[in-house]
């Protein structure tokens, strides 16, 4: 599809360079290309063309010898992916080779990566929620971290802008703590979810249960097909029904004729020109040939993912910036955040034996934050809040393993759907702690001789206090909703399981305490923009990708405008 | 490391399995000259006979095919050969030998040599003695998964092999690779058997 710049020497100079082609990089590429800028996207992995490079998209279990499981040799390449629990034979090719991309866990931290065109937009959960001023003002109000330099009004129109193009399905609720998106029609709740929703909302005034808000098309949009409810998203969607860079933003960027993608391009560092006081380009290593080379541009967008962008900036040293590009504040690499993961409750539902559903819905339910949203809901146990995802469905043959039975009747019984089950699992907001950090580890270099990251991060008392309430509230809600055999759980996962790394090059009002300004520019190097998870000043309790999209589109349009004014 | 600690690290799902080593190992009887109509790639003939008779007892042929019709024993042989690493294989074999030794101790012979009633009786004991799998959220167990032992592991593998086979998946269960839409609340009778995917 795109102009692949395999001939590296052909063109070394562009208007803009975008590092990374995942969710935020794809948006940067689209906006910059549509703004008329000749844009080079540097991707460290291979090309993944929409549909063409989705080899497993139609596999049934019996099409594979191990029916979708990985053998030990493949599994060895994915110790991190396996720890996350999502890697299998049908999506293995979209998970980075963990052995070739080591990092050090000073404290346990799960860092899941997708090193290919499209990055983790091939693999993401697609849950999309707007932030509110409850989130943007949180740091200022309770004093943790630094104040966001923006508020909801600054980003609202950009949410709408990206939603109209990405396609977000959901139900409008008018909640102040979770502003409605520009929605495509919502997906349907199933019988049991509808029942539990009505019971929870009756028993717990102020709490709401809704269908998840997701980047799946529920009607066609811009030539993309709507969701076919196969739930095979992480193999690549042949209909382009969920938002990925590959299906959505990169084709749009390419249509302008301004896009060049260079695969196998590992960015070593940004080049800083002391006289100009600007970054002038990037140094890369060809992942296949190990050749070192440089590319130049007027502006550079860093969208390598929170930690990889930080790694590149920390490795971009010069006389002016001895501790990494733009690191006057000393905050680069600090304030790493994620969301807590797998804490909640599950149980079984009596009844509805004669009801079923059709389709494999790639989505569940959502219970928006209801604690600490106003004076009435304030708790003294913790600051910030949490939301729940979850869902219900009927057990299948897999439940047979635990049944104390076997033989003819047992087997024939498993042909029918089993009992209805329901679960909710919470996502807690994580505070920005200076000491939760990544540093460059020069002792341990990767196969390209690049310093790796040492990650030193942990959840602290506030996150643990939120988790305690998540679990207790989950059990209580399920009890009141009539759910039976309830099991409360907290897997006490280390950070990283949420796969929402944020905060290591934060935005802020003061260059002394933050890396980026209100339009995602490095305070002291205005032609460098960071719009991936690294830019986040706080973590909210909702999934962050939609906010990356909006911030990226906003920053890219600011960059174009500033370039026109010759301010960059 | 005792067996309980070792197996605590066991992670078994419908779609994946890995075992860590057990220090227990029992000599295997080589007396039985078994007759199989297929050639194992990993298991010995004796072990394959155990797996065959076990899966046949768990999922016998009725109006619908049985485990042996779906070659579930052959599939489990492939799973041991290609999905388990060496450590997992060794542990599995040790557990399997222990299972058969216990069977011999209680019922006077190896599992494959028992009559149908004897096999059922031994499995009933195993069923009530074996721990269970924890619930899962998005494919991963919640809480700390206690070791479930050989019986429940092999039962889980048998169910996986049987219900993920093409015949059952396409022609017995309700097969709909491209549903096209989601309907959240419909009469079960409109669908019949469970969805296979």
Interface residues (C-beta under 8 A of the other chain):
Chain A: X58 X60 X61 X62 X65 X66 X67 X68 X69 X70 X71 X72 X75 X85 X86 X88 X187 X188 X189 X190 X191 X193 X194 X227 X228 X229 X230 X342 X344 X346 X353 X354 X355 X356 X357 X358 X359 X360 X361 X394 X396 X397 X398 X400 X401 X402 X404 X405 X406 X407 X408 X410 X411 X412 X414 X415 X416 X417 X418 X421 X423 X425 X487 X489 X491
Chain B: X14 X15 X16 X17 X57 X58 X59 X60 X62 X63 X64 X66 X75 X78 X79 X82 X83 X84 X85 X88 X120 X123 X127 X128 X132 X133 X134 X135 X137 X138 X139 X140 X142 X143 X152 X155 X156 X159 X160 X161 X162 X163 X164 X165 X166 X169 X170 X172 X173 X176 X177 X178 X179 X180 X181 X182 X183 X184 X185 X186 X187 X188 X189 X190 X191 X193 X194 X195 X197
